[in-house]
Every structure is written in structure tokens, then in C-alpha cells.
Amino acid sequence: MEAQPSSGWVVEDMRTFYEGLDGVFAPIRINAISPGIVRTPWWDRIPAPQREATFKDAAEWIPVGRVGAPDDVAQAVLLVATNGYMTGP
């Protein structure tokens, strides 16, 4: 597998971008969800032993102790979309 750059800078740039939009479009709410590592078919291109080792290593530094699932992201989107008081990236 070829080396890929860290996505940390992308996440920070996106956060700054959405924070800037928050005041521009008020009273329209601007929200962003950045779920981190999520177990999806995207990971299938990596051989299973490597993929599972990556998930296991990641789970050690993720506060909930596991990588995310698509349902986790869906629940976050639903929460943000249905809570009229929540705003911000």
C-alpha cells in the first residue's frame, strides 16, 4: 500500500471553513460531522489482517475503544439535523 498524507490538516481546514460560515449564514445552522475511522467498504482494499490490525490499533486511542460504524455516523447526523438548538462545526 502506498503512503498517504495525514488527513489531520484537512480536518482542521474544514473546521475553520465551517466556523467561518456559521456567522455568514445565520440564522441558518451550519454543522459538520467528522467521524474519524469508520468501518466501511472503503477499507476493503486493504488486506483483512492489515485492516483489522489498523482498527485494533486505532481503537486503543479512540475514547470509546472501537472504530465507528456507519450507524454511528447516521445517528450523529440525525441528532444534528433534528436538534434545532445545536449549531456549530
C-alpha positions in Angstrom: 0.0 0.0 0.0 1.4 3.4 -0.9 2.0 6.1 1.7 -0.8 8.6 2.0 -0.6 12.0 3.7 -2.2 12.5 7.1 -5.8 13.8 6.9 -5.3 15.9 10.1 -4.7 19.1 8.1 -7.9 18.5 6.1 -10.0 18.2 9.2 -8.6 21.4 10.7 -9.1 23.3 7.4 -12.7 22.0 7.2 -13.3 23.1 10.8 -12.0 26.6 10.1 -14.1 26.8 6.9 -17.3 25.8 8.7 -16.7 28.1 11.7 -16.4 31.0 9.2 -19.7 30.0 7.6 -21.5 29.9 10.9 -21.8 33.7 11.2 -22.2 34.4 7.5 -25.4 32.4 7.1 -27.1 33.0 10.4 -29.9 32.1 11.3 -29.3 29.1 9.0 -27.4 26.5 11.1 -24.1 25.2 9.8 -22.9 21.9 11.2 -20.1 19.5 10.3 -19.6 15.9 11.4 -16.1 14.5 11.3 -16.4 10.9 12.4 -12.8 9.7 12.1 -12.2 6.0 11.3 -15.4 4.2 10.3 -15.6 0.6 9.3 -16.9 0.9 5.7 -16.2 -0.9 2.4 -13.6 1.7 1.6 -11.3 -0.3 3.9 -11.8 -3.5 1.9 -8.9 -2.6 -0.4 -6.6 -3.3 2.4 -5.9 -7.0 3.2 -8.0 -8.2 6.1 -5.2 -8.9 8.5 -3.7 -5.4 8.0 -7.2 -3.8 8.1 -8.1 -5.5 11.4 -4.7 -4.5 12.9 -5.3 -0.9 11.9 -8.8 -1.0 13.5 -7.3 -2.6 16.7 -4.5 0.0 16.9 -6.9 2.9 16.3 -9.3 1.5 19.0 -6.6 2.0 21.6 -6.6 5.8 21.2 -10.3 6.3 20.4 -12.1 7.3 23.6 -14.9 4.7 23.1 -12.4 1.9 22.4 -13.5 0.9 18.9 -13.7 2.3 15.4 -17.0 3.7 14.2 -19.8 2.0 12.3 -22.0 3.6 9.6 -24.9 3.6 12.0 -22.8 5.7 14.5 -22.4 8.4 11.8 -26.1 8.1 10.8 -27.2 8.7 14.4 -24.9 11.7 14.7 -26.4 13.2 11.5 -29.9 12.5 12.8 -29.1 14.2 16.1 -27.7 17.3 14.5 -30.5 17.5 11.9 -33.3 17.2 14.4 -31.9 19.3 17.2 -32.8 23.0 16.4 -30.7 24.3 19.2 -27.4 22.7 18.2 -25.2 24.7 15.9 -21.5 24.8 15.0 -18.9 22.6 13.4 
